[in-house]
């Protein structure tokens, strides 16, 4: 478990499958993700089971402690496509519970995850892809210190329109200067 000021990054558990199914079948949520087919219970169960055997993925549940309901799952994040030789990974995040979006929980989760990536996993570079219309995410990534490296012009077709995919990254040396 990795603790922040308001959130904890914990283990992904089978008991979270219902929440994942709700989020990853919600068009408002998945418009920002690279998922284009409905998620089934079996797909989520397989994903969670396979996490144990994958050496290229480290996934976390994003949890808050709410005085009214105790520990509550609000999202997930992780390092994906880890290239151990070159010490590079892609980062992904979802705040699936809509009432917690836009309140800084995603930024805090990313800060904890990036710190873990550089200090514990010993990565040199963390990268991501974000759609140009996801302005809240882009603002959060800029605040953390990610730098735009380029664009895939009209690389994604969503809601009847083409959009750019923005590529961003942060290096260990840049993170060390920030912190």
Phi and psi restraints in degrees (value plus and minus 20) as a CYANA .aco file:
   2 UNK   PHI    -138.2   -98.2
   2 UNK   PSI     103.5   143.5
   3 UNK   PHI    -125.2   -85.2
   3 UNK   PSI     119.0   159.0
   4 UNK   PHI    -137.3   -97.3
   4 UNK   PSI    -186.2  -146.2
   5 UNK   PHI     -87.5   -47.5
   5 UNK   PSI     -66.2   -26.2
   6 UNK   PHI    -137.2   -97.2
   6 UNK   PSI     -33.7     6.3
   7 UNK   PHI    -152.0  -112.0
   7 UNK   PSI     144.9   184.9
   8 UNK   PHI    -148.4  -108.4
   8 UNK   PSI     118.7   158.7
   9 UNK   PHI    -117.6   -77.6
   9 UNK   PSI      95.2   135.2
  10 UNK   PHI    -141.1  -101.1
  10 UNK   PSI    -195.1  -155.1
  11 UNK   PHI     -89.6   -49.6
  11 UNK   PSI     125.4   165.4
  12 UNK   PHI     -98.0   -58.0
  12 UNK   PSI     108.9   148.9
  13 UNK   PHI    -145.0  -105.0
  13 UNK   PSI     134.7   174.7
  14 UNK   PHI     -77.6   -37.6
  14 UNK   PSI     -52.6   -12.6
  15 UNK   PHI     -85.3   -45.3
  15 UNK   PSI     -31.3     8.7
  16 UNK   PHI    -110.2   -70.2
  16 UNK   PSI     -22.4    17.6
  17 UNK   PHI     -77.7   -37.7
  17 UNK   PSI     -61.9   -21.9
  18 UNK   PHI     -79.7   -39.7
  18 UNK   PSI     -61.4   -21.4
  19 UNK   PHI     -85.1   -45.1
  19 UNK   PSI     -64.2   -24.2
  20 UNK   PHI     -81.5   -41.5
  20 UNK   PSI     -60.6   -20.6
  21 UNK   PHI     -83.2   -43.2
  21 UNK   PSI     -60.8   -20.8
  22 UNK   PHI     -81.6   -41.6
  22 UNK   PSI     -69.3   -29.3
  23 UNK   PHI     -86.6   -46.6
  23 UNK   PSI     -69.0   -29.0
  24 UNK   PHI    -103.7   -63.7
  24 UNK   PSI     -11.5    28.5
  25 UNK   PHI    -140.0  -100.0
  25 UNK   PSI      -9.9    30.1
  26 UNK   PHI    -118.2   -78.2
  26 UNK   PSI      95.5   135.5
  27 UNK   PHI     -75.9   -35.9
  27 UNK   PSI     -52.8   -12.8
  28 UNK   PHI     -85.2   -45.2
  28 UNK   PSI     -53.5   -13.5
  29 UNK   PHI    -101.3   -61.3
  29 UNK   PSI     -69.5   -29.5
  30 UNK   PHI     -94.7   -54.7
  30 UNK   PSI     -30.8     9.2
  31 UNK   PHI     -82.0   -42.0
  31 UNK   PSI     -41.6    -1.6
  32 UNK   PHI    -115.5   -75.5
  32 UNK   PSI     -24.2    15.8
  33 UNK   PHI    -131.9   -91.9
  33 UNK   PSI     148.2   188.2
  34 UNK   PHI    -114.0   -74.0
  34 UNK   PSI      19.2    59.2
  35 UNK   PHI    -125.5   -85.5
  35 UNK   PSI     110.4   150.4
  36 UNK   PHI    -148.9  -108.9
  36 UNK   PSI      -9.6    30.4
  37 UNK   PHI    -156.2  -116.2
  37 UNK   PSI     134.2   174.2
  38 UNK   PHI     -81.3   -41.3
  38 UNK   PSI     123.3   163.3
  39 UNK   PHI    -111.8   -71.8
  39 UNK   PSI     117.8   157.8
  40 UNK   PHI    -128.1   -88.1
  40 UNK   PSI     143.2   183.2
  41 UNK   PHI     -77.1   -37.1
  41 UNK   PSI     -63.0   -23.0
  42 UNK   PHI     -82.7   -42.7
  42 UNK   PSI     -60.1   -20.1
  43 UNK   PHI     -82.8   -42.8
  43 UNK   PSI     -62.8   -22.8
  44 UNK   PHI     -87.5   -47.5
  44 UNK   PSI     -62.3   -22.3
  45 UNK   PHI     -80.5   -40.5
  45 UNK   PSI     -64.2   -24.2
  46 UNK   PHI     -82.4   -42.4
  46 UNK   PSI     -62.7   -22.7
  47 UNK   PHI     -80.1   -40.1
  47 UNK   PSI     -67.8   -27.8
  48 UNK   PHI     -83.6   -43.6
  48 UNK   PSI     -64.3   -24.3
  49 UNK   PHI     -82.3   -42.3
  49 UNK   PSI     -62.0   -22.0
  50 UNK   PHI     -92.5   -52.5
  50 UNK   PSI     -38.9     1.1
  51 UNK   PHI     -76.5   -36.5
  51 UNK   PSI     -54.9   -14.9
  52 UNK   PHI     -84.0   -44.0
  52 UNK   PSI     -49.9    -9.9
  53 UNK   PHI    -120.5   -80.5
  53 UNK   PSI     -21.4    18.6
  54 UNK   PHI    -116.3   -76.3
  54 UNK   PSI     113.8   153.8
  55 UNK   PHI    -122.7   -82.7
  55 UNK   PSI     -17.2    22.8
  56 UNK   PHI    -128.9   -88.9
  56 UNK   PSI     -10.0    30.0
  57 UNK   PHI    -161.6  -121.6
  57 UNK   PSI     114.7   154.7
  58 UNK   PHI    -147.7  -107.7
  58 UNK   PSI      94.0   134.0
  59 UNK   PHI    -134.8   -94.8
  59 UNK   PSI     127.8   167.8
  60 UNK   PHI    -153.2  -113.2
  60 UNK   PSI     128.4   168.4
  61 UNK   PHI    -108.5   -68.5
  61 UNK   PSI     119.9   159.9
  62 UNK   PHI    -117.2   -77.2
  62 UNK   PSI      98.2   138.2
  63 UNK   PHI    -141.6  -101.6
  63 UNK   PSI     123.0   163.0
  64 UNK   PHI    -139.1   -99.1
  64 UNK   PSI     137.1   177.1
  65 UNK   PHI    -124.1   -84.1
  65 UNK   PSI      93.5   133.5
  66 UNK   PHI    -126.3   -86.3
  66 UNK   PSI     105.7   145.7
  67 UNK   PHI     -79.5   -39.5
  67 UNK   PSI     -45.0    -5.0
  68 UNK   PHI    -103.8   -63.8
  68 UNK   PSI     -55.7   -15.7
  69 UNK   PHI    -140.8  -100.8
  69 UNK   PSI     -18.1    21.9
  70 UNK   PHI      58.3    98.3
  70 UNK   PSI    -164.9  -124.9
  71 UNK   PHI     -94.6   -54.6
  71 UNK   PSI     110.0   150.0
  72 UNK   PHI    -151.0  -111.0
  72 UNK   PSI     112.4   152.4
  73 UNK   PHI     -97.7   -57.7
  73 UNK   PSI     106.7   146.7
  74 UNK   PHI    -141.2  -101.2
  74 UNK   PSI     -30.9     9.1
  75 UNK   PHI    -199.2  -159.2
  75 UNK   PSI    -190.4  -150.4
  76 UNK   PHI    -167.2  -127.2
  76 UNK   PSI     141.3   181.3
  77 UNK   PHI    -174.6  -134.6
  77 UNK   PSI     147.3   187.3
  78 UNK   PHI     159.3   199.3
  78 UNK   PSI     152.9   192.9
  79 UNK   PHI    -123.5   -83.5
  79 UNK   PSI     109.0   149.0
  80 UNK   PHI    -148.2  -108.2
  80 UNK   PSI     140.5   180.5
  81 UNK   PHI      30.4    70.4
  81 UNK   PSI      24.1    64.1
  82 UNK   PHI     -86.0   -46.0
  82 UNK   PSI     105.2   145.2
  83 UNK   PHI    -125.1   -85.1
  83 UNK   PSI      77.8   117.8
  84 UNK   PHI     -86.9   -46.9
  84 UNK   PSI     -53.5   -13.5
  85 UNK   PHI     -84.1   -44.1
  85 UNK   PSI     -68.3   -28.3
  86 UNK   PHI    -113.3   -73.3
  86 UNK   PSI     -24.3    15.7
  87 UNK   PHI      38.6    78.6
  87 UNK   PSI      31.0    71.0
  88 UNK   PHI    -148.4  -108.4
  88 UNK   PSI     123.6   163.6
  89 UNK   PHI    -166.7  -126.7
  89 UNK   PSI     137.7   177.7
  90 UNK   PHI    -119.9   -79.9
  90 UNK   PSI     120.7   160.7
  91 UNK   PHI    -127.6   -87.6
  91 UNK   PSI     126.2   166.2
  92 UNK   PHI    -160.2  -120.2
  92 UNK   PSI     130.8   170.8
  93 UNK   PHI    -171.8  -131.8
  93 UNK   PSI     125.9   165.9
  94 UNK   PHI    -160.4  -120.4
  94 UNK   PSI     107.5   147.5
  95 UNK   PHI    -120.5   -80.5
  95 UNK   PSI      80.8   120.8
  96 UNK   PHI    -102.3   -62.3
  96 UNK   PSI     -48.3    -8.3
  97 UNK   PHI    -102.6   -62.6
  97 UNK   PSI      90.1   130.1
  98 UNK   PHI     -80.3   -40.3
  98 UNK   PSI     -52.1   -12.1
  99 UNK   PHI     -90.0   -50.0
  99 UNK   PSI     -30.2     9.8
 100 UNK   PHI    -124.6   -84.6
 100 UNK   PSI     -19.6    20.4
 101 UNK   PHI     -97.6   -57.6
 101 UNK   PSI     127.5   167.5
 102 UNK   PHI      52.6    92.6
 102 UNK   PSI      -2.8    37.2
 103 UNK   PHI    -139.3   -99.3
 103 UNK   PSI      -5.6    34.4
 104 UNK   PHI      68.9   108.9
 104 UNK   PSI     -22.7    17.3
 105 UNK   PHI     -86.9   -46.9
 105 UNK   PSI     -58.2   -18.2
 106 UNK   PHI     -84.8   -44.8
 106 UNK   PSI     -62.5   -22.5
 107 UNK   PHI     -82.4   -42.4
 107 UNK   PSI     -64.7   -24.7
 108 UNK   PHI     -83.2   -43.2
 108 UNK   PSI     -63.0   -23.0
 109 UNK   PHI     -81.0   -41.0
 109 UNK   PSI     -62.7   -22.7
 110 UNK   PHI     -85.0   -45.0
 110 UNK   PSI     -60.0   -20.0
 111 UNK   PHI     -81.8   -41.8
 111 UNK   PSI     -63.4   -23.4
 112 UNK   PHI     -83.9   -43.9
 112 UNK   PSI     -65.3   -25.3
 113 UNK   PHI     -84.6   -44.6
 113 UNK   PSI     -63.8   -23.8
 114 UNK   PHI     -86.0   -46.0
 114 UNK   PSI     -61.7   -21.7
 115 UNK   PHI     -79.6   -39.6
 115 UNK   PSI     -64.6   -24.6
 116 UNK   PHI     -81.5   -41.5
 116 UNK   PSI     -63.5   -23.5
 117 UNK   PHI     -79.4   -39.4
 117 UNK   PSI     -62.5   -22.5
 118 UNK   PHI    -103.4   -63.4
 118 UNK   PSI     -60.7   -20.7
 119 UNK   PHI    -108.9   -68.9
 119 UNK   PSI     -53.5   -13.5
 120 UNK   PHI    -122.6   -82.6
 120 UNK   PSI     -61.2   -21.2
 121 UNK   PHI    -106.1   -66.1
 121 UNK   PSI     -37.2     2.8
 122 UNK   PHI      44.2    84.2
 122 UNK   PSI      19.7    59.7
 123 UNK   PHI     -96.8   -56.8
 123 UNK   PSI     138.6   178.6
 124 UNK   PHI    -124.6   -84.6
 124 UNK   PSI     -44.5    -4.5
 125 UNK   PHI    -165.7  -125.7
 125 UNK   PSI     116.1   156.1
 126 UNK   PHI    -143.4  -103.4
 126 UNK   PSI     112.1   152.1
 127 UNK   PHI    -149.5  -109.5
 127 UNK   PSI     144.9   184.9
 128 UNK   PHI    -174.8  -134.8
 128 UNK   PSI     145.9   185.9
 129 UNK   PHI    -143.1  -103.1
 129 UNK   PSI     119.2   159.2
 130 UNK   PHI    -163.0  -123.0
 130 UNK   PSI     122.8   162.8
 131 UNK   PHI     -98.3   -58.3
 131 UNK   PSI     122.9   162.9
 132 UNK   PHI     -77.9   -37.9
 132 UNK   PSI     -45.6    -5.6
 133 UNK   PHI    -105.9   -65.9
 133 UNK   PSI     -22.0    18.0
 134 UNK   PHI    -111.0   -71.0
 134 UNK   PSI      48.6    88.6
 135 UNK   PHI     -84.0   -44.0
 135 UNK   PSI     -54.8   -14.8
 136 UNK   PHI     -83.2   -43.2
 136 UNK   PSI     -63.6   -23.6
 137 UNK   PHI     -85.5   -45.5
 137 UNK   PSI     -64.6   -24.6
 138 UNK   PHI     -79.6   -39.6
 138 UNK   PSI     -63.3   -23.3
 139 UNK   PHI     -80.7   -40.7
 139 UNK   PSI     -63.8   -23.8
 140 UNK   PHI     -82.4   -42.4
 140 UNK   PSI     -65.8   -25.8
 141 UNK   PHI     -84.0   -44.0
 141 UNK   PSI     -60.3   -20.3
 142 UNK   PHI     -82.6   -42.6
 142 UNK   PSI     -62.2   -22.2
 143 UNK   PHI     -80.7   -40.7
 143 UNK   PSI     -58.2   -18.2
 144 UNK   PHI     -91.7   -51.7
 144 UNK   PSI     -48.0    -8.0
 145 UNK   PHI     102.3   142.3
 145 UNK   PSI     -14.5    25.5
 146 UNK   PHI     -86.1   -46.1
 146 UNK   PSI     127.9   167.9
 147 UNK   PHI    -138.6   -98.6
 147 UNK   PSI     114.6   154.6
 148 UNK   PHI     -91.5   -51.5
 148 UNK   PSI     109.1   149.1
 149 UNK   PHI    -124.6   -84.6
 149 UNK   PSI     -44.9    -4.9
 150 UNK   PHI     152.5   192.5
 150 UNK   PSI    -197.7  -157.7
 151 UNK   PHI    -158.1  -118.1
 151 UNK   PSI     126.4   166.4
 152 UNK   PHI    -121.7   -81.7
 152 UNK   PSI      81.8   121.8
 153 UNK   PHI     -84.7   -44.7
 153 UNK   PSI     112.1   152.1
 154 UNK   PHI      27.3    67.3
 154 UNK   PSI      25.4    65.4
 155 UNK   PHI    -105.5   -65.5
 155 UNK   PSI     -27.8    12.2
 156 UNK   PHI    -160.2  -120.2
 156 UNK   PSI     121.7   161.7
 157 UNK   PHI    -132.9   -92.9
 157 UNK   PSI      90.3   130.3
 158 UNK   PHI    -155.0  -115.0
 158 UNK   PSI     114.3   154.3
 159 UNK   PHI      33.2    73.2
 159 UNK   PSI      25.1    65.1
 160 UNK   PHI      54.2    94.2
 160 UNK   PSI      -3.7    36.3
 161 UNK   PHI    -166.1  -126.1
 161 UNK   PSI     126.7   166.7
 162 UNK   PHI    -104.3   -64.3
 162 UNK   PSI     123.9   163.9
 163 UNK   PHI    -156.5  -116.5
 163 UNK   PSI     133.9   173.9
 164 UNK   PHI     -97.3   -57.3
 164 UNK   PSI     129.4   169.4
 165 UNK   PHI    -126.7   -86.7
 165 UNK   PSI     104.9   144.9
 166 UNK   PHI    -117.6   -77.6
 166 UNK   PSI     113.8   153.8
 167 UNK   PHI    -124.3   -84.3
 167 UNK   PSI     108.7   148.7
 168 UNK   PHI    -152.8  -112.8
 168 UNK   PSI     136.4   176.4
 169 UNK   PHI    -172.9  -132.9
 169 UNK   PSI     145.7   185.7
 170 UNK   PHI    -160.3  -120.3
 170 UNK   PSI     121.2   161.2
 171 UNK   PHI    -122.8   -82.8
 171 UNK   PSI     135.0   175.0
 172 UNK   PHI     -74.9   -34.9
 172 UNK   PSI     -63.9   -23.9
 173 UNK   PHI     -84.4   -44.4
 173 UNK   PSI     -53.4   -13.4
 174 UNK   PHI     -90.3   -50.3
 174 UNK   PSI     -60.6   -20.6
 175 UNK   PHI     -84.5   -44.5
 175 UNK   PSI     -62.2   -22.2
 176 UNK   PHI     -81.5   -41.5
 176 UNK   PSI     -56.2   -16.2
 177 UNK   PHI     -89.0   -49.0
 177 UNK   PSI     -56.7   -16.7
 178 UNK   PHI     -88.4   -48.4
 178 UNK   PSI     -57.4   -17.4
